[in-house]
Amino acid sequence: MNWANESSPKEFILLGFSDRAWLQMPLFLVLLISYTITIFGNVSIMMVCILDPKLHTPMYFFLTNLSILDLCYTTTTVPHMLVNIGYNKKTISYAGCVAQLIIFLALGATECLLLAVMSFDRYVAVCRPLHYVVIMNYWFCLRMAAFSWFTGFSNSVLQSSLTLNMPRCGHQEVDHFFCEVPVLLKLSCADTKPIEAELFFFSVLILLIPVTLILISYGFIAQAVLKIRSAEGRRKAFGTCGSHMIVVSLFYGTAIYMYLQPPSSTSKDWGKMVSLFYGIITPMLNPLIYSLRNKDMKEAFKRVMPRIFFCKK
């Protein structure tokens, strides 16, 4: 059916937790602190990985991509959320909503794919160390990163187009913090089941396949770690892998909850809380996990940071 005759609204109203006034200030503080840590952590990782020649390896190339993703990912939504809460302003323009929808979904999908690529990189490094340089060569890494970005944005354009083309019959109140596919589908006054089926298919490709590859990779890594003779070596390796898996599980688990079930069956309050985890908390945790538990990163910080802040050569 053609819904082209329906005019686009000038703006949407983002309700968030507007019915719980006591939550506004705590939420504002959580968002502000998380966003500040995210900016500082990811910018620091980007600068160190770029400026330190010792980190010009596949692992840190992908980590730089992840930091760029997380920085842009949170910037798409958090500043507008802070303004809305701080000034008690609940509106977003239609153009702003469309941009937020497309960019947020594109970066989120790209991160899903990139995390799978990073797990493969770790698998090759741990389980196939003698072939690492051959397998993870410059052009292969470049193609894998480009594939993640291109596929993420292509998926976003498809899902966003399907969502935005649904009729809303004048509905403008979005019961969420920002514009996202599941919540915008709830505004539709038509049968959304065919669209939901198509979106489910894309979400399986972007979410379930990468997380399955990650679990397989870390399964092989765990087997290799168990063969380490040193108890201290095994403990450190499992500690690092465990922290990575916690963040990965948090990101994929919450995203799967939001995108792999019909919007109508998603609890509105749970949906809001879940979106905070994959949209804000995990981008904040990524730089902490990948830098604080990484000896090479900590040494690189010591080498690079004095040059940045004190202009030392």
Backbone as numpy.savetxt, mean C-alpha at the origin, in Angstrom:
# Nx Ny Nz CAx CAy CAz Cx Cy Cz
-26.56 -1.27 -19.80 -27.41 -0.06 -19.80 -26.53 1.18 -19.80
-26.93 2.21 -20.53 -26.14 3.44 -20.62 -26.63 4.46 -19.60
-25.71 4.87 -18.75 -26.05 5.85 -17.71 -25.38 7.20 -17.98
-25.00 7.43 -19.22 -24.25 8.63 -19.55 -25.03 9.90 -19.30
-26.40 9.82 -19.32 -27.21 11.02 -19.15 -27.19 11.55 -17.72
-26.76 10.73 -16.76 -26.73 11.19 -15.38 -25.58 12.17 -15.19
-25.88 13.35 -14.68 -24.85 14.36 -14.49 -24.01 14.03 -13.26
-22.72 14.39 -13.32 -21.82 14.12 -12.21 -22.05 15.16 -11.12
-22.00 14.77 -9.85 -22.17 15.74 -8.76 -20.97 16.67 -8.67
-21.18 17.84 -8.12 -20.07 18.78 -7.96 -19.13 18.36 -6.84
-19.69 17.68 -5.83 -18.87 17.26 -4.70 -19.52 16.07 -3.99
-18.71 15.41 -3.16 -19.20 14.35 -2.29 -19.00 14.78 -0.84
-19.79 14.19 0.04 -19.67 14.44 1.48 -19.06 13.21 2.12
-17.88 13.37 2.72 -17.19 12.26 3.39 -17.58 12.25 4.86
-18.34 11.25 5.26 -18.88 11.22 6.62 -17.84 10.80 7.66
-16.96 9.86 7.31 -15.96 9.39 8.27 -16.62 8.91 9.55
-16.10 9.40 10.70 -16.71 9.10 12.00 -17.42 10.34 12.53
-18.14 11.05 11.65 -18.80 12.29 12.05 -19.86 12.08 13.11
-20.37 10.83 13.22 -21.38 10.55 14.25 -20.75 10.24 15.61
-19.42 10.26 15.66 -18.70 10.03 16.92 -17.73 11.19 17.14
-18.23 12.27 17.67 -17.43 13.49 17.84 -16.20 13.26 18.72
-16.34 12.38 19.70 -15.22 12.14 20.63 -14.02 11.48 19.95
-14.23 10.89 18.77 -13.15 10.22 18.05 -12.33 11.16 17.18
-12.82 12.36 16.93 -12.19 13.25 15.97 -10.76 13.62 16.36
-10.56 14.08 17.60 -9.22 14.50 18.02 -8.25 13.33 18.10
-8.60 12.18 18.74 -7.68 11.04 18.73 -7.32 10.58 17.32
-8.31 10.56 16.42 -8.05 10.16 15.04 -7.12 11.14 14.35
-7.34 12.43 14.59 -6.48 13.46 14.00 -5.03 13.26 14.44
-4.82 13.01 15.72 -3.47 12.82 16.25 -2.81 11.56 15.68
-3.59 10.48 15.60 -3.06 9.23 15.03 -2.64 9.44 13.58
-3.49 10.11 12.81 -3.18 10.38 11.40 -1.95 11.26 11.26
-1.88 12.31 12.07 -0.75 13.25 11.98 0.56 12.58 12.34
0.58 11.82 13.43 1.80 11.14 13.86 2.21 10.08 12.84
1.25 9.28 12.38 1.54 8.22 11.40 2.08 8.81 10.10
1.46 9.89 9.65 1.88 10.50 8.38 3.28 11.11 8.50
3.56 11.73 9.65 4.89 12.31 9.88 5.96 11.22 9.86
5.69 10.11 10.56 6.65 9.00 10.58 6.81 8.41 9.18
5.71 8.30 8.45 5.76 7.75 7.09 6.62 8.62 6.18
6.43 9.92 6.24 7.21 10.83 5.41 8.69 10.74 5.76
9.00 10.89 7.05 10.40 10.88 7.47 11.06 9.55 7.14
10.38 8.44 7.46 10.96 7.13 7.24 11.21 6.82 5.77
10.22 7.07 4.94 10.36 6.73 3.52 11.30 7.67 2.77
11.28 8.95 3.11 12.22 9.89 2.48 13.65 9.53 2.87
13.85 9.16 4.14 15.19 8.77 4.61 15.69 7.54 3.86
14.83 6.54 3.69 15.22 5.33 2.97 15.55 5.65 1.52
14.74 6.48 0.88 15.00 6.85 -0.52 16.35 7.53 -0.66
16.63 8.49 0.23 17.88 9.24 0.15 19.09 8.34 0.39
18.99 7.48 1.41 20.11 6.60 1.74 20.36 5.61 0.61
19.31 5.00 0.07 19.46 4.02 -1.01 20.04 4.65 -2.27
19.69 5.90 -2.52 20.18 6.58 -3.72 21.62 7.07 -3.54
21.93 7.60 -2.34 23.23 8.24 -2.12 24.34 7.27 -1.73
24.00 6.11 -1.20 25.03 5.16 -0.77 25.25 4.12 -1.87
26.43 4.12 -2.51 26.70 3.17 -3.60 26.61 1.71 -3.17
26.87 1.43 -1.88 26.82 0.05 -1.41 25.40 -0.52 -1.41
24.42 0.36 -1.50 23.03 -0.09 -1.51 22.44 -0.12 -2.92
23.29 0.01 -3.92 22.82 -0.05 -5.30 22.73 -1.52 -5.74
21.81 -2.22 -5.10 21.58 -3.65 -5.37 20.09 -3.85 -5.63
19.71 -5.01 -6.18 18.28 -5.25 -6.46 17.37 -5.06 -5.25
17.78 -5.56 -4.10 16.94 -5.46 -2.90 16.60 -4.01 -2.58
17.60 -3.15 -2.64 17.38 -1.75 -2.26 16.78 -0.94 -3.40
16.92 -1.43 -4.62 16.20 -0.82 -5.75 14.70 -0.99 -5.54
14.29 -2.21 -5.18 12.86 -2.46 -4.92 12.40 -1.73 -3.66
13.27 -1.64 -2.65 12.91 -0.94 -1.42 12.69 0.55 -1.69
13.50 1.12 -2.59 13.30 2.52 -2.98 11.95 2.70 -3.66
11.61 1.77 -4.54 10.29 1.81 -5.19 9.17 1.73 -4.16
9.34 0.85 -3.16 8.33 0.71 -2.12 8.18 2.00 -1.31
9.29 2.66 -1.03 9.24 3.91 -0.28 8.53 5.01 -1.07
8.81 5.08 -2.37 8.12 6.06 -3.23 6.62 5.77 -3.23
6.28 4.49 -3.35 4.87 4.09 -3.33 4.18 4.51 -2.04
4.79 4.15 -0.91 4.16 4.44 0.38 4.03 5.93 0.63
5.02 6.69 0.19 4.97 8.14 0.36 3.81 8.74 -0.44
3.68 8.34 -1.69 2.59 8.85 -2.53 1.24 8.28 -2.10
1.25 7.03 -1.69 0.03 6.31 -1.28 -0.67 7.04 -0.14
0.08 7.37 0.90 -0.51 8.06 2.06 -0.83 9.52 1.74
0.00 10.15 0.91 -0.23 11.56 0.57 -1.51 11.74 -0.23
-1.95 10.69 -0.91 -3.19 10.76 -1.68 -4.41 10.99 -0.79
-4.37 10.48 0.43 -5.56 10.53 1.29 -5.38 11.30 2.60
-4.24 11.12 3.27 -4.10 11.63 4.65 -4.19 13.15 4.76
-3.49 13.94 3.92 -3.60 15.40 4.08 -5.05 15.90 4.00
-5.81 15.36 3.06 -7.22 15.77 2.94 -8.02 15.34 4.16
-7.71 14.17 4.71 -8.38 13.70 5.92 -8.07 14.62 7.09
-6.82 15.05 7.21 -6.42 15.95 8.30 -7.14 17.29 8.19
-7.25 17.81 6.97 -7.96 19.08 6.76 -9.43 18.93 7.12
-10.04 17.85 6.67 -11.46 17.63 6.95 -11.75 17.53 8.44
-10.88 16.80 9.17 -11.09 16.65 10.61 -10.76 17.94 11.34
-9.62 18.55 10.98 -9.18 19.76 11.67 -10.11 20.93 11.51
-10.69 21.08 10.33 -11.57 22.22 10.05 -13.04 21.82 10.02
-13.32 20.58 10.44 -14.70 20.07 10.43 -15.35 20.26 9.06
-14.55 19.99 8.03 -14.99 20.14 6.64 -15.10 18.74 6.04
-16.26 18.40 5.54 -16.52 17.02 5.14 -16.61 16.81 3.63
-16.38 17.82 2.84 -16.62 17.70 1.40 -15.34 17.44 0.62
-15.51 16.85 -0.55 -14.44 16.69 -1.52 -15.05 16.87 -2.90
-14.39 17.60 -3.77 -14.92 17.84 -5.11 -14.99 16.53 -5.89
-15.85 16.51 -6.91 -15.98 15.31 -7.73 -14.64 14.97 -8.39
-13.97 15.99 -8.93 -12.67 15.76 -9.57 -11.65 15.24 -8.56
-11.69 15.82 -7.34 -10.78 15.37 -6.29 -11.05 13.93 -5.89
-12.32 13.57 -5.85 -12.70 12.19 -5.50 -12.23 11.21 -6.57
-12.40 11.58 -7.83 -11.97 10.71 -8.93 -10.45 10.52 -8.89
-9.73 11.63 -8.70 -8.27 11.55 -8.64 -7.82 10.69 -7.47
-8.46 10.89 -6.32 -8.12 10.11 -5.12 -8.39 8.63 -5.34
-9.52 8.32 -5.94 -9.91 6.94 -6.22 -8.88 6.25 -7.12
-8.55 6.89 -8.23 -7.65 6.29 -9.22 -6.24 6.13 -8.66
-5.71 7.19 -8.06 -4.32 7.15 -7.59 -4.16 6.20 -6.41
-5.09 6.25 -5.45 -5.00 5.38 -4.28 -5.06 3.91 -4.68
-5.99 3.58 -5.56 -6.14 2.20 -6.02 -4.93 1.76 -6.83
-4.41 2.66 -7.68 -3.25 2.33 -8.51 -2.02 2.03 -7.66
-1.76 2.89 -6.68 -0.59 2.71 -5.83 -0.74 1.49 -4.93
-1.96 1.26 -4.44 -2.19 0.08 -3.61 -1.98 -1.21 -4.39
-2.50 -1.26 -5.62 -2.32 -2.45 -6.46 -0.85 -2.65 -6.82
-0.16 -1.55 -7.11 1.27 -1.64 -7.43 2.04 -2.20 -6.25
1.69 -1.76 -5.03 2.38 -2.27 -3.84 2.13 -3.76 -3.65
0.92 -4.21 -3.93 0.62 -5.65 -3.84 1.57 -6.46 -4.72
1.77 -6.00 -5.93 2.63 -6.71 -6.88 4.10 -6.57 -6.51
4.49 -5.37 -6.08 5.89 -5.12 -5.74 6.34 -5.96 -4.54
5.47 -6.12 -3.56 5.82 -6.94 -2.39 6.07 -8.39 -2.80
5.33 -8.88 -3.80 5.56 -10.23 -4.31 6.92 -10.31 -5.01
7.26 -9.29 -5.78 8.57 -9.24 -6.45 9.69 -9.22 -5.41
9.51 -8.44 -4.35 10.53 -8.35 -3.30 10.70 -9.68 -2.58
9.62 -10.42 -2.40 9.74 -11.73 -1.75 10.49 -12.71 -2.66
10.29 -12.59 -3.97 11.04 -13.43 -4.91 12.52 -13.09 -4.86
12.83 -11.80 -4.76 14.23 -11.36 -4.63 14.87 -11.98 -3.40
14.16 -11.99 -2.27 14.69 -12.58 -1.03 14.84 -14.10 -1.18
13.90 -14.72 -1.88 13.99 -16.17 -2.11 15.25 -16.51 -2.90
15.51 -15.78 -3.97 16.70 -16.04 -4.78 17.96 -15.79 -3.97
17.98 -14.71 -3.17 19.16 -14.38 -2.37 19.47 -15.45 -1.33
18.43 -16.02 -0.73 18.63 -17.01 0.34 18.77 -18.43 -0.20
17.94 -18.79 -1.15 17.89 -20.18 -1.63 18.73 -20.43 -2.88
19.03 -19.41 -3.65 19.84 -19.56 -4.87 20.94 -18.50 -4.90
21.75 -18.41 -3.86 22.74 -17.32 -3.78 23.77 -17.32 -4.91
24.14 -18.49 -5.40 25.15 -18.57 -6.46 24.61 -18.06 -7.80
23.29 -18.08 -7.96 22.68 -17.63 -9.21 22.05 -16.24 -9.07
22.22 -15.62 -7.90 21.53 -14.36 -7.62 21.86 -13.27 -8.64
23.13 -13.08 -8.91 23.56 -12.00 -9.82 23.02 -12.23 -11.23
22.97 -13.49 -11.63 22.49 -13.81 -12.98 20.98 -13.60 -13.08
20.25 -14.11 -12.08 18.78 -14.01 -12.11 18.31 -12.58 -11.90
18.80 -11.95 -10.83 18.35 -10.60 -10.49 19.25 -9.55 -11.15
19.36 -9.64 -12.46 20.19 -8.67 -13.18 19.44 -7.35 -13.35
20.15 -6.34 -13.82 19.60 -4.98 -13.91 18.31 -4.93 -14.71
18.31 -5.54 -15.89 17.15 -5.43 -16.77 15.95 -6.21 -16.24
16.22 -7.34 -15.59 15.13 -8.11 -14.99 14.46 -7.30 -13.88
15.26 -6.68 -13.03 14.72 -5.86 -11.93 13.92 -4.69 -12.48
14.45 -4.06 -13.52 13.76 -2.92 -14.12 12.42 -3.35 -14.71
12.41 -4.50 -15.38 11.16 -4.99 -15.98 10.14 -5.36 -14.91
10.59 -5.97 -13.82 9.67 -6.35 -12.75 9.06 -5.12 -12.08
9.87 -4.11 -11.86 9.35 -2.87 -11.27 8.37 -2.19 -12.23
8.75 -2.12 -13.51 7.87 -1.49 -14.51 6.57 -2.26 -14.64
6.65 -3.59 -14.61 5.44 -4.42 -14.69 4.51 -4.13 -13.52
5.07 -4.00 -12.32 4.25 -3.72 -11.13 3.53 -2.40 -11.26
4.26 -1.36 -11.66 3.65 -0.03 -11.80 2.60 -0.01 -12.91
2.94 -0.58 -14.06 2.02 -0.54 -15.20 0.74 -1.34 -14.89
0.90 -2.52 -14.33 -0.26 -3.35 -14.01 -1.12 -2.70 -12.94
-0.48 -2.10 -11.93 -1.22 -1.43 -10.87 -2.08 -0.30 -11.39
-1.52 0.52 -12.27 -2.28 1.65 -12.82 -3.33 1.18 -13.82
-3.03 0.14 -14.59 -4.03 -0.40 -15.53 -5.23 -0.95 -14.77
-4.96 -1.69 -13.71 -6.04 -2.23 -12.88 -6.89 -1.10 -12.29
-6.23 -0.04 -11.86 -6.95 1.08 -11.27 -7.88 1.76 -12.27
-7.38 1.96 -13.48 -8.21 2.60 -14.51 -9.45 1.76 -14.79
-9.27 0.44 -14.88 -10.40 -0.45 -15.15 -11.42 -0.44 -14.01
-10.93 -0.65 -12.78 -11.84 -0.71 -11.63 -12.52 0.64 -11.39
-11.76 1.71 -11.52 -12.33 3.05 -11.29 -13.38 3.38 -12.33
-13.12 3.03 -13.59 -14.09 3.30 -14.66 -15.39 2.56 -14.42
-15.28 1.29 -14.04 -16.48 0.50 -13.76 -17.27 1.10 -12.59
-16.56 1.55 -11.58 -17.22 2.11 -10.39 -17.87 3.45 -10.68
-17.16 4.33 -11.36 -17.66 5.68 -11.61 -18.80 5.70 -12.62
-18.90 4.68 -13.46 -19.97 4.64 -14.45 -21.30 4.15 -13.89
-21.30 3.70 -12.65 -22.55 3.25 -12.03 -23.41 4.46 -11.65
-24.73 4.38 -11.85 -25.62 5.51 -11.50 -25.74 5.66 -9.99
-25.76 6.91 -9.54 -25.87 7.18 -8.10 -27.19 7.86 -7.73
-27.94 8.29 -8.73 -29.26 8.89 -8.49 -29.20 10.03 -7.47
-28.16 10.81 -7.55 -28.05 11.98 -6.67 -27.44 11.72 -5.31
-27.11 10.47 -4.99 -26.51 10.16 -3.69 -25.09 10.76 -3.62
-24.82 11.51 -2.57 -23.54 12.19 -2.44 -22.81 11.89 -1.14
-23.47 11.25 -0.19 -22.85 11.00 1.12 -22.05 9.69 1.09
-20.73 9.83 1.22 -19.82 8.69 1.22 -19.49 8.36 2.67
-19.92 7.20 3.13 -19.72 6.83 4.54 -18.32 6.25 4.74
-17.33 7.13 4.56 -15.93 6.70 4.63 -15.06 7.94 4.81
-13.73 7.72 4.95 -12.79 8.83 5.09 -12.36 9.40 3.75
-12.36 8.54 2.73 -11.89 8.96 1.41 -12.63 8.16 0.34
-12.41 8.50 -0.91 -13.10 7.84 -2.02 -12.41 6.52 -2.36
-13.16 5.44 -2.25 -12.64 4.10 -2.48 -13.71 3.27 -3.16
-13.29 2.28 -3.94 -14.22 1.50 -4.76 -15.39 0.90 -3.96
-15.16 0.14 -2.89 -16.30 -0.50 -2.20 -17.33 0.49 -1.67
-16.87 1.63 -1.15 -17.83 2.58 -0.57 -18.57 3.37 -1.65
-17.92 3.64 -2.77 -18.60 4.35 -3.86 -19.65 3.45 -4.52
-19.39 2.15 -4.55 -20.39 1.23 -5.11 -21.67 1.23 -4.28
-21.54 1.49 -2.99 -22.72 1.52 -2.12 -23.66 2.68 -2.45
-23.14 3.69 -3.17 -23.98 4.84 -3.54 -24.87 4.52 -4.73
-24.56 3.45 -5.43 -25.29 3.14 -6.66 -26.74 2.76 -6.37
-27.63 3.20 -7.25 -29.05 2.87 -7.12 -29.44 1.77 -8.11
-28.44 1.15 -8.75 -28.70 0.06 -9.69 -28.12 -1.25 -9.13
-28.38 -2.33 -9.82 -27.86 -3.64 -9.41 -26.34 -3.66 -9.65
-25.58 -3.83 -8.60 -24.11 -3.78 -8.71 -23.47 -5.16 -8.81
-24.26 -6.22 -8.80 -23.69 -7.57 -8.77 -22.79 -7.88 -9.97
-23.19 -7.51 -11.22 -22.28 -7.77 -12.35 -20.95 -7.03 -12.21
-21.01 -5.78 -11.75 -19.79 -5.01 -11.55 -18.96 -5.61 -10.42
-19.63 -6.02 -9.36 -18.93 -6.63 -8.23 -18.19 -7.89 -8.66
-18.80 -8.67 -9.56 -18.16 -9.90 -10.05 -16.89 -9.57 -10.82
-16.95 -8.54 -11.66 -15.77 -8.13 -12.43 -14.69 -7.59 -11.50
-15.08 -6.78 -10.53 -14.11 -6.22 -9.58 -13.49 -7.33 -8.73
-14.29 -8.33 -8.39 -13.78 -9.47 -7.62 -12.69 -10.19 -8.40
-12.90 -10.37 -9.70 -11.92 -11.04 -10.55 -10.59 -10.27 -10.55
-10.67 -8.95 -10.75 -9.45 -8.13 -10.75 -8.77 -8.17 -9.38
-9.56 -8.16 -8.31 -8.99 -8.16 -6.97 -8.28 -9.47 -6.66
-8.81 -10.58 -7.18 -8.14 -11.87 -7.01 -6.77 -11.84 -7.67
-6.70 -11.29 -8.88 -5.43 -11.19 -9.59 -4.42 -10.34 -8.84
-4.89 -9.24 -8.27 -3.99 -8.28 -7.63 -3.66 -8.64 -6.19
-4.57 -9.33 -5.50 -4.37 -9.63 -4.08 -3.99 -11.08 -3.81
-4.81 -12.03 -4.25 -4.60 -13.42 -3.86 -3.38 -14.06 -4.54
-3.17 -13.76 -5.82 -2.02 -14.36 -6.51 -0.70 -13.87 -5.92
-0.51 -12.55 -5.73 0.74 -12.09 -5.10 0.95 -12.64 -3.69
-0.10 -12.65 -2.86 0.08 -13.13 -1.49 0.40 -14.63 -1.47
-0.14 -15.38 -2.43 0.21 -16.80 -2.54 1.68 -16.97 -2.90
2.17 -16.17 -3.84 3.59 -16.22 -4.22 4.48 -15.84 -3.05
4.05 -14.87 -2.26 4.83 -14.45 -1.08 4.91 -15.59 -0.07
3.79 -16.25 0.19 3.78 -17.36 1.15 4.67 -18.51 0.67
4.64 -18.80 -0.62 5.50 -19.86 -1.17 6.97 -19.48 -1.02
7.30 -18.22 -1.36 8.69 -17.76 -1.25 9.20 -17.86 0.18
8.39 -17.38 1.12 8.82 -17.41 2.51 8.82 -18.84 3.07
8.03 -19.72 2.49 8.09 -21.13 2.88 9.44 -21.73 2.54
9.93 -21.46 1.32 11.26 -21.94 0.92 12.35 -21.27 1.75
12.17 -19.97 2.04 13.16 -19.26 2.86 13.23 -19.87 4.26
12.07 -20.20 4.83 12.04 -20.81 6.16 12.77 -22.15 6.17
12.59 -22.94 5.09 13.30 -24.21 5.00 14.81 -24.00 4.97
15.25 -22.98 4.22 16.68 -22.68 4.14 17.22 -22.20 5.49
16.43 -21.40 6.19 16.87 -20.87 7.49 17.03 -22.00 8.51
16.15 -22.99 8.45 16.23 -24.13 9.38 17.52 -24.92 9.22
18.16 -24.80 8.06 19.41 -25.52 7.81 20.63 -24.78 8.36
20.43 -23.53 8.82 21.53 -22.77 9.41 21.95 -23.43 10.72
23.22 -23.71 10.88 23.69 -24.43 12.06 23.67 -23.57 13.31
23.97 -22.30 13.16 24.03 -21.40 14.31 22.63 -21.05 14.81
22.41 -21.28 16.11 21.10 -20.95 16.70 20.86 -19.45 16.65
21.93 -18.67 16.85 21.81 -17.21 16.80 21.45 -16.75 15.40
22.07 -17.39 14.39 21.78 -17.06 13.00 20.33 -17.36 12.64
19.85 -18.52 13.11 18.45 -18.88 12.85 17.50 -17.89 13.52
17.84 -17.51 14.75 16.98 -16.59 15.50 16.87 -15.24 14.78
18.01 -14.71 14.33 18.00 -13.42 13.63 17.24 -13.51 12.31
17.47 -14.61 11.58 16.80 -14.79 10.28 15.29 -14.89 10.46
14.86 -15.69 11.44 13.43 -15.83 11.68 12.83 -14.53 12.21
13.61 -13.78 12.98 13.12 -12.49 13.48 12.85 -11.52 12.34
13.79 -11.48 11.38 13.63 -10.60 10.23 12.46 -11.05 9.35
12.42 -12.35 9.04 11.32 -12.87 8.20 9.97 -12.70 8.90
9.96 -12.92 10.21 8.72 -12.80 10.97 8.17 -11.39 10.94
9.05 -10.40 11.11 8.59 -9.01 11.08 8.08 -8.63 9.70
8.74 -9.13 8.65 8.27 -8.87 7.29 6.89 -9.48 7.08
6.71 -10.70 7.55 5.44 -11.40 7.34 4.29 -10.76 8.12
4.60 -10.19 9.29 3.56 -9.52 10.07 3.01 -8.33 9.29
3.91 -7.51 8.74 3.48 -6.33 7.98 2.77 -6.74 6.70
3.31 -7.75 6.00 2.68 -8.24 4.77 1.28 -8.79 5.06
1.16 -9.56 6.14 -0.15 -10.12 6.51 -1.14 -9.03 6.86
-0.66 -8.00 7.55 -1.53 -6.88 7.92 -2.04 -6.16 6.67
-1.14 -5.92 5.72 -1.51 -5.20 4.50 -2.48 -6.02 3.64
-2.09 -7.26 3.32 -2.93 -8.09 2.46 -4.22 -8.51 3.16
-4.12 -8.85 4.45 -5.30 -9.30 5.18 -6.40 -8.26 5.21
-6.03 -7.02 5.51 -7.04 -5.96 5.58 -7.56 -5.59 4.19
-6.66 -5.60 3.18 -7.10 -5.29 1.81 -8.03 -6.37 1.28
-7.73 -7.64 1.59 -8.59 -8.74 1.16 -9.96 -8.63 1.82
-9.98 -8.27 3.10 -11.26 -8.09 3.80 -12.12 -7.04 3.10
-11.48 -5.98 2.64 -12.22 -4.85 2.06 -12.65 -5.12 0.62
-11.80 -5.79 -0.16 -12.04 -5.88 -1.60 -12.55 -7.24 -2.09
-12.43 -8.28 -1.28 -12.86 -9.60 -1.76 -14.17 -10.07 -1.14
-14.99 -9.13 -0.75 -16.35 -9.45 -0.35 -17.28 -8.37 -0.87
-18.55 -8.69 -1.10 -19.48 -7.69 -1.64 -19.55 -6.47 -0.72
-19.56 -5.25 -1.28 -19.65 -4.04 -0.46 -20.83 -4.05 0.49
-21.94 -4.67 0.07 -23.13 -4.68 0.92 -22.93 -5.48 2.20
-22.00 -6.45 2.17 -21.79 -7.29 3.35 -20.70 -6.76 4.27
-20.07 -5.64 3.88 -19.01 -5.06 4.68 -19.58 -4.12 5.73
-19.26 -4.37 7.00 -19.68 -3.47 8.07 -19.04 -2.11 7.85
-19.85 -1.04 7.89 -19.31 0.28 7.56 -18.22 0.71 8.54
-18.41 0.44 9.85 -17.40 0.84 10.82 -16.14 -0.01 10.72
-16.32 -1.33 10.51 -15.17 -2.19 10.32 -14.42 -1.82 9.05
-15.15 -1.48 8.01 -14.52 -1.07 6.76 -13.65 0.15 6.94
-14.13 1.10 7.74 -13.34 2.31 8.00 -12.06 1.98 8.77
-12.20 1.15 9.80 -11.03 0.79 10.61 -10.02 0.00 9.79
-10.52 -0.94 8.99 -9.65 -1.77 8.16 -8.87 -0.92 7.16
-9.54 0.05 6.55 -8.88 0.90 5.55 -7.75 1.71 6.16
-7.85 2.03 7.45 -6.76 2.75 8.12 -5.50 1.90 8.19
-5.67 0.59 8.30 -4.50 -0.29 8.41 -3.75 -0.38 7.09
-4.45 -0.71 5.99 -3.71 -0.85 4.73 -3.41 0.50 4.08
-4.14 1.55 4.48 -3.91 2.86 3.87 -2.95 3.74 4.63
-2.75 3.48 5.94 -1.94 4.39 6.76 -0.93 3.65 7.63
-1.37 2.60 8.34 -0.50 1.94 9.31 0.64 1.18 8.63
0.33 0.35 7.63 1.41 -0.43 6.99 2.42 0.44 6.24
2.02 1.53 5.55 3.04 2.41 4.96 3.95 3.05 6.02
3.43 3.22 7.24 4.26 3.75 8.33 5.22 2.67 8.84
4.75 1.42 8.91 5.57 0.33 9.45 6.66 -0.13 8.50
6.40 -0.05 7.19 7.37 -0.56 6.21 8.78 -0.02 6.40
8.98 1.31 6.46 10.35 1.81 6.64 10.97 1.40 7.97
10.15 1.27 9.01 10.67 0.84 10.32 11.16 -0.60 10.26
10.36 -1.46 9.64 10.71 -2.88 9.56 11.92 -3.10 8.66
11.95 -2.43 7.50 13.01 -2.68 6.53 14.31 -1.95 6.85
14.29 -1.00 7.80 15.52 -0.28 8.13 16.05 -0.63 9.51
15.18 -0.65 10.52 15.65 -0.88 11.89 16.18 -2.30 12.08
15.67 -3.26 11.32 16.11 -4.65 11.45 17.12 -5.03 10.38
17.67 -4.04 9.69 18.58 -4.30 8.58 19.95 -3.67 8.89
20.94 -4.52 9.07 22.28 -4.04 9.44 22.87 -3.13 8.37
22.73 -3.52 7.09 23.27 -2.71 6.00 22.64 -1.32 5.96
21.32 -1.26 6.20 20.63 0.03 6.20 21.10 0.90 7.35
21.27 0.32 8.53 21.71 1.10 9.69 23.11 1.66 9.48
23.99 0.86 8.89 25.34 1.35 8.60 25.32 2.43 7.52
24.45 2.26 6.54 24.32 3.26 5.48 23.79 4.58 6.04
22.84 4.50 6.97 22.33 5.71 7.62 23.47 6.48 8.29
24.35 5.75 8.97 25.47 6.39 9.67 26.43 7.06 8.68
26.57 6.47 7.49 27.47 7.05 6.50 26.86 8.24 5.79
25.57 8.14 5.47 24.94 9.14 4.61 24.37 10.34 5.37
23.73 10.10 6.51 23.05 11.19 7.22 23.97 12.35 7.61
25.19 12.09 8.10 26.08 13.23 8.38 26.38 14.07 7.14
26.49 13.41 5.98 26.74 14.14 4.73 25.56 15.03 4.37
24.35 14.56 4.68 23.15 15.31 4.33 22.94 16.50 5.25
23.03 16.25 6.56 22.69 17.29 7.53 23.85 18.21 7.89
25.09 17.70 7.75 26.23 18.53 8.14 27.16 18.82 6.98
26.71 18.43 5.76 27.47 18.72 4.53 28.89 18.16 4.58
29.03 16.98 5.21 30.34 16.35 5.27 30.55 15.49 4.04
31.77 15.45 3.58 32.09 14.62 2.41 32.43 13.20 2.84
